[in-house]
Amino acid sequence: MDKKSLKNEYDIIIVGAGPAGCSVAKFLSDKYNILIIDWSRFSRDKPCGGLLVEETQDFIKDWRLPRSVFSYPKYVNLKMIDWNNDLEIDIKRKLWNVSRRNFDYWLLKALQNGIQVFSGTKFLQFEKKRKNIEVLLEINNKKRIVKTKYLIGANGSFSNIRKILVKKPIRYYIATQYWIRHCNIGDSAYFIYDNEITDFYSWIIPKGGNLILGSALERDSNIRDKMKILKNKLKEKLGIVGNVFKEESTILSRPENKKDVFLGNDKIFLIGESAGFVSSSTGEGISFALRSGYNCARALNEDFKNAFSLYKKFSENLINEIKEKIDKSDTLSDPEKRKKMFE
Ligand SMILES: Cc1cc2nc3c(=O)[nH]c(=O)nc-3n(C[C@H](O)[C@H](O)[C@H](O)COP(=O)(O)OP(=O)(O)OC[C@H]3O[C@@H](n4cnc5c(N)ncnc54)[C@H](O)[C@@H]3O)c2cc1C
């Protein structure tokens, strides 16, 4: 990581140092002059279940993830509970259980020398000029314009780059998590379906001796009331009780149509959740962030001048996956259809 002074001009500026931003930075050729910025200071928390699905596990299998990145238990089994239909199902999957704070920090620290990293730096605006793009940043309350040939938006569900480019926002949910101290549920994570709470789903995940209790709630719902219902049902049905020591809430995108995936245009690319790459059936987004970052880097490495058409081509498989997740989410949201699927 190179943290000297900010240059006046870069080949590529990446906004957001989450999994998508770190992935594109990792795979870009070292012949490029690259700046990656994030408004957070690392290590930082990001509300997340911290479960890595098989696609993520496969993508990072050679990256030698250190022990410190994992949480306890290191692996979790998955159980699905449907309270509308009174069903409980063991899913034959083994998910990696990580500390999201440590995972993202480790991704950032592992970047090659030569990439400039500026945390505590906010992207505000851009202006397209004939030969380049002028990017307005805010560092230590001071505004600064920096030029770049390519701008990559990897800034998640809040992406202001996407907002500038696309009028219609993606449907979003309010994902809320309560952390409960010392609550032992063994080494299983539970995905809970109950339409009294949400048409998406709720979850409980063991995390380092504590428990995360979360739910992706419809945006017009009363968050406190819904979380109360969830807590009461967990007590009544699974005997789970405990004191909440941390609450967190953020936006989670849930695409409804594959057209919600927007890759950007000519010299401005979107990757990860800012592009709409997130599963509508589970809210899983890390595998999509890593893989879309890789696709974007590959396009820029192979043909710098005409990278956008390549990025579009390389994204086809991921977009089809998003479509499959949307179809599955339609089934999971409906108790009748869900019953048929689970039985
Ligand atoms: C509650 C919850 C639980 C989840 N659980 C899981 C899970 O268990 N497994 C899974 O795979 N996925 C999960 N997800 C989804 C996953 O967290 C996201 O899809 C994933 O983080 C997307 O990665 P990203 O790099 O695109 O964006 P992010 O991880 O959101 O990173 C974006 C970065 O951009 C920065 N940023 C934003 N705006 C600006 C700006 N203007 N200027 C500078 N920097 C900016 C932010 O600080 C952030 O670091 C969950 C999401 C939520 C909300």
The ligand as a MOL file (V3000), in Angstrom:
LIG
                    3D

  0  0  0     0  0            999 V3000
M  V30 BEGIN CTAB
M  V30 COUNTS 53 58 0 0 0
M  V30 BEGIN ATOM
M  V30 1 C -27.0880 -6.8310 7.4110 0
M  V30 2 C -26.4120 -7.4150 6.1900 0
M  V30 3 C -25.9460 -8.7160 6.2290 0
M  V30 4 C -25.2610 -9.2580 5.1230 0
M  V30 5 N -24.7410 -10.5160 5.2280 0
M  V30 6 C -24.0240 -11.0130 4.2030 0
M  V30 7 C -23.3760 -12.2750 4.3390 0
M  V30 8 O -23.4500 -12.9330 5.3850 0
M  V30 9 N -22.6580 -12.7470 3.2860 0
M  V30 10 C -22.5560 -12.0290 2.1170 0
M  V30 11 O -21.9110 -12.5120 1.1720 0
M  V30 12 N -23.1510 -10.8270 1.9650 0
M  V30 13 C -23.8640 -10.2890 2.9890 0
M  V30 14 N -24.4170 -9.0490 2.8650 0
M  V30 15 C -24.2370 -8.2930 1.6090 0
M  V30 16 C -22.8230 -7.7280 1.5550 0
M  V30 17 O -22.5110 -7.0810 2.7710 0
M  V30 18 C -22.6880 -6.7090 0.4170 0
M  V30 19 O -23.3460 -7.1560 -0.7340 0
M  V30 20 C -21.2220 -6.4810 0.1090 0
M  V30 21 O -20.6080 -5.8450 1.2080 0
M  V30 22 C -21.0620 -5.6140 -1.1290 0
M  V30 23 O -19.6940 -5.3250 -1.2800 0
M  V30 24 P -19.2620 -3.9860 -2.0180 0
M  V30 25 O -17.7860 -3.9690 -1.9990 0
M  V30 26 O -19.9930 -3.8710 -3.2930 0
M  V30 27 O -19.8290 -2.8100 -1.0890 0
M  V30 28 P -19.5110 -2.4880 0.4570 0
M  V30 29 O -18.9990 -3.6630 1.1660 0
M  V30 30 O -20.7410 -1.8220 0.9650 0
M  V30 31 O -18.3280 -1.4200 0.3630 0
M  V30 32 C -18.5720 -0.1280 -0.1070 0
M  V30 33 C -17.5130 0.8020 0.4720 0
M  V30 34 O -17.6830 2.0860 -0.1270 0
M  V30 35 C -17.4900 3.0880 0.8560 0
M  V30 36 N -18.2170 4.2810 0.3970 0
M  V30 37 C -19.5430 4.4230 0.2090 0
M  V30 38 N -19.8120 5.6370 -0.2980 0
M  V30 39 C -18.6200 6.2920 -0.4200 0
M  V30 40 C -18.2510 7.5900 -0.8930 0
M  V30 41 N -19.1480 8.4710 -1.3550 0
M  V30 42 N -16.9380 7.9370 -0.8750 0
M  V30 43 C -16.0010 7.0500 -0.4170 0
M  V30 44 N -16.3080 5.8000 0.0230 0
M  V30 45 C -17.5980 5.4260 0.0190 0
M  V30 46 C -18.0360 2.4580 2.1520 0
M  V30 47 O -17.4190 3.0430 3.2940 0
M  V30 48 C -17.6410 0.9830 1.9800 0
M  V30 49 O -16.4170 0.6610 2.5990 0
M  V30 50 C -25.1090 -8.4860 3.9450 0
M  V30 51 C -25.6110 -7.1730 3.8960 0
M  V30 52 C -26.2510 -6.6410 5.0040 0
M  V30 53 C -26.7390 -5.2220 4.9430 0
M  V30 END ATOM
M  V30 BEGIN BOND
M  V30 1 1 1 2
M  V30 2 1 2 3
M  V30 3 2 2 52
M  V30 4 2 3 4
M  V30 5 1 4 5
M  V30 6 1 4 50
M  V30 7 2 5 6
M  V30 8 1 6 7
M  V30 9 1 6 13
M  V30 10 2 7 8
M  V30 11 1 7 9
M  V30 12 1 9 10
M  V30 13 2 10 11
M  V30 14 1 10 12
M  V30 15 2 12 13
M  V30 16 1 13 14
M  V30 17 1 14 15
M  V30 18 1 14 50
M  V30 19 1 15 16
M  V30 20 1 16 17
M  V30 21 1 16 18
M  V30 22 1 18 19
M  V30 23 1 18 20
M  V30 24 1 20 21
M  V30 25 1 20 22
M  V30 26 1 22 23
M  V30 27 1 23 24
M  V30 28 2 24 25
M  V30 29 1 24 26
M  V30 30 1 24 27
M  V30 31 1 27 28
M  V30 32 2 28 29
M  V30 33 1 28 30
M  V30 34 1 28 31
M  V30 35 1 31 32
M  V30 36 1 32 33
M  V30 37 1 33 34
M  V30 38 1 33 48
M  V30 39 1 34 35
M  V30 40 1 35 36
M  V30 41 1 35 46
M  V30 42 1 36 37
M  V30 43 1 36 45
M  V30 44 2 37 38
M  V30 45 1 38 39
M  V30 46 1 39 40
M  V30 47 2 39 45
M  V30 48 1 40 41
M  V30 49 2 40 42
M  V30 50 1 42 43
M  V30 51 2 43 44
M  V30 52 1 44 45
M  V30 53 1 46 47
M  V30 54 1 46 48
M  V30 55 1 48 49
M  V30 56 2 50 51
M  V30 57 1 51 52
M  V30 58 1 52 53
M  V30 END BOND
M  V30 END CTAB
M  END
